[in-house]
């Protein structure tokens, strides 16, 4: 029976992915309309529920941080971390946000600014609000989702001895037979959602990398260059994922963190450092002050649809990514106490995101506000080139464009290898996947991305992936009571005593 369940999940997920690809490839426009319509209906009718889920999860994570339960160590009292903190942060950073940081760090603040300027009629206020909303979308809420999924899977796996799957927490709330059925469906949905979520993001990354390569080499940024980028990156991802977490994935994530930080520091000091330092404090202050209002805003009395296009889109997107990112975080977090885990997953990436978005976003807004560069219009016309257009205004633009392309490519690799590792773990019934499984899913990521780019179906499947946000969000709500029950069991509570936690 276990071998059948293991094989059936692999076969069924591969078959559904194949059928969806055929549908998108043959009926591309119809698929785009269908999935887009589903996304719009869900955003308008259930957006309030997504807002509730995001806030409930974040509040639970913050509550847990300040309870004695936070002394519990993932893996038991004698477990110690497999990775250094720098390596751990690098893997969190690469898996959790990845390509999106480069794609949206310039384009999102300017798109917000352009829309807010029409309503506010005041450039400074519009710029401030645009950064405040950017902080909301890239701040504590998405990392709260990732933290809950990762912590739940890690505790049930390392401390309770269950397989690394979504079935384990459901056993706390459902009879065993129902937990197996619902868990199997959740694992299947996680495989499909992860694959399509990664491929749509890699499609963004391929177009962004191709735009940079074309600028440096005078090649034409077209589908063929995109396919070449995908081929090279997936070959590197294959080497990385076959090397395992301790070698390829860890080293690439660490390299990516260092190169990305170097690029950020260059933009900070070559651009407008005084503006950035002033803006960072102001952004943090307004974010903390306005967070309750921002995070509960529902457009109840305005009759507008801005939020469904931005905040609800992001909440659905982060939730749809949570099975992949959460499981990956669980795999690299054994040996951390719950308090160290929550501090690391919630606050370190959030603060880095805030610094990154301020460095790039504030410099872009400076060009729009004070240099009359028409930068917002330029970015809206070609968002995948936005970071390169910002670098054009700084010294050594050719060199920094090359570095930006390198960061995009390494993000591309780390997303592909970590995603393939998670999918192969799920389709191996929570066991360590064989090299054949890892090889298959890396190849699948590359082939699906290439196929969708050629067929023009990336937008359709992005809408489909985002539409899965609400069902997964409802599943996440069950993790809160399941984890609360499991953490309060006598064997877990024993770890919160001063004697057992003295080594923490």
Rosetta blueprint (number, residue, H / E / L):
1 X L
2 X H
3 X H
4 X H
5 X H
6 X H
7 X H
8 X H
9 X H
10 X H
11 X H
12 X H
13 X H
14 X H
15 X H
16 X H
17 X H
18 X H
19 X H
20 X H
21 X H
22 X H
23 X H
24 X H
25 X H
26 X H
27 X L
28 X H
29 X H
30 X H
31 X H
32 X H
33 X H
34 X H
35 X H
36 X H
37 X H
38 X H
39 X H
40 X H
41 X H
42 X H
43 X H
44 X H
45 X H
46 X H
47 X H
48 X H
49 X H
50 X H
51 X H
52 X H
53 X H
54 X H
55 X H
56 X H
57 X H
58 X H
59 X H
60 X H
61 X H
62 X H
63 X H
64 X H
65 X H
66 X L
67 X L
68 X H
69 X H
70 X H
71 X H
72 X L
73 X E
74 X L
75 X L
76 X L
77 X L
78 X L
79 X L
80 X L
81 X L
82 X L
83 X L
84 X L
85 X H
86 X H
87 X H
88 X H
89 X H
90 X H
91 X H
92 X H
93 X H
94 X H
95 X H
96 X H
97 X L
98 X L
99 X H
100 X H
101 X H
102 X H
103 X H
104 X H
105 X H
106 X H
107 X H
108 X H
109 X H
110 X H
111 X H
112 X H
113 X H
114 X H
115 X H
116 X H
117 X H
118 X H
119 X H
120 X H
121 X L
122 X L
123 X H
124 X H
125 X H
126 X H
127 X H
128 X H
129 X H
130 X H
131 X H
132 X H
133 X H
134 X H
135 X H
136 X H
137 X H
138 X H
139 X L
140 X H
141 X H
142 X H
143 X H
144 X H
145 X H
146 X H
147 X H
148 X H
149 X H
150 X H
151 X H
152 X H
153 X H
154 X H
155 X H
156 X H
157 X H
158 X H
159 X H
160 X L
161 X L
162 X L
163 X L
164 X L
165 X L
166 X L
167 X H
168 X H
169 X H
170 X H
171 X L
172 X L
173 X L
174 X L
175 X L
176 X H
177 X H
178 X H
179 X H
180 X H
181 X H
182 X H
183 X H
184 X H
185 X H
186 X H
187 X H
188 X H
189 X H
190 X H
191 X H
192 X H
193 X H
194 X H
195 X H
196 X H
197 X H
198 X H
199 X H
200 X H
201 X H
202 X H
203 X H
204 X H
205 X H
206 X H
207 X H
208 X H
209 X H
210 X H
211 X H
212 X H
213 X H
214 X H
215 X H
216 X H
217 X H
218 X L
219 X L
220 X L
221 X L
222 X L
223 X H
224 X H
225 X H
226 X H
227 X H
228 X H
229 X H
230 X H
231 X H
232 X H
233 X H
234 X H
235 X H
236 X H
237 X H
238 X H
239 X H
240 X H
241 X H
242 X H
243 X H
244 X L
245 X H
246 X H
247 X H
248 X H
249 X H
250 X H
251 X H
252 X H
253 X H
254 X H
255 X H
256 X H
257 X H
258 X H
259 X H
260 X H
261 X H
262 X H
263 X H
264 X H
265 X H
266 X H
267 X H
268 X H
269 X H
270 X H
271 X L
272 X L
273 X H
274 X H
275 X H
276 X H
277 X H
278 X H
279 X H
280 X H
281 X H
282 X H
283 X H
284 X H
285 X H
286 X H
287 X H
288 X H
289 X H
290 X H
291 X H
292 X H
293 X H
294 X H
295 X H
296 X H
297 X L
298 X L
299 X L
300 X L
301 X L
302 X L
303 X L
304 X L
305 X L
306 X H
307 X H
308 X H
309 X H
310 X L
311 X H
312 X H
313 X H
314 X H
315 X H
316 X H
317 X H
318 X H
319 X H
320 X H
321 X H
322 X H
323 X H
324 X H
325 X H
326 X H
327 X H
328 X H
329 X H
330 X H
331 X H
332 X L
333 X L
334 X L
335 X L
336 X L
337 X E
338 X H
339 X H
340 X H
341 X H
342 X H
343 X H
344 X H
345 X H
346 X H
347 X H
348 X H
349 X H
350 X H
351 X H
352 X H
353 X H
354 X H
355 X H
356 X H
357 X H
358 X H
359 X H
360 X H
361 X H
362 X H
363 X H
364 X H
365 X H
366 X H
367 X H
368 X H
369 X H
370 X H
371 X L
372 X L
373 X L
374 X L
375 X H
376 X H
377 X H
378 X H
379 X H
380 X H
381 X H
382 X L
383 X H
384 X H
385 X H
386 X H
387 X H
388 X H
389 X H
390 X H
391 X H
392 X H
393 X L
394 X L
395 X L
396 X L
397 X H
398 X H
399 X H
400 X H
401 X H
402 X H
403 X H
404 X H
405 X H
406 X H
407 X H
408 X H
409 X H
410 X H
411 X H
412 X H
413 X H
414 X H
415 X H
416 X H
417 X H
418 X H
419 X H
420 X H
421 X H
422 X H
423 X H
424 X H
425 X H
426 X H
427 X L
428 X L
429 X L
430 X L
431 X L
432 X L
433 X L
434 X L
435 X H
436 X H
437 X H
438 X H
439 X H
440 X H
441 X H
442 X H
443 X H
444 X H
445 X H
446 X H
447 X H
448 X H
449 X H
450 X H
451 X H
452 X H
453 X H
454 X H
455 X H
456 X L
457 X L
458 X H
459 X H
460 X H
461 X H
462 X H
463 X H
464 X H
465 X H
466 X H
467 X H
468 X L
469 X H
470 X H
471 X H
472 X H
473 X H
474 X H
475 X H
476 X H
477 X H
478 X H
479 X H
480 X H
481 X H
482 X H
483 X H
484 X H
485 X H
486 X H
487 X H
488 X L
489 X L
490 X H
491 X H
492 X H
493 X H
494 X H
495 X H
496 X H
497 X L
498 X H
499 X H
500 X H
501 X H
502 X L
503 X L
504 X L
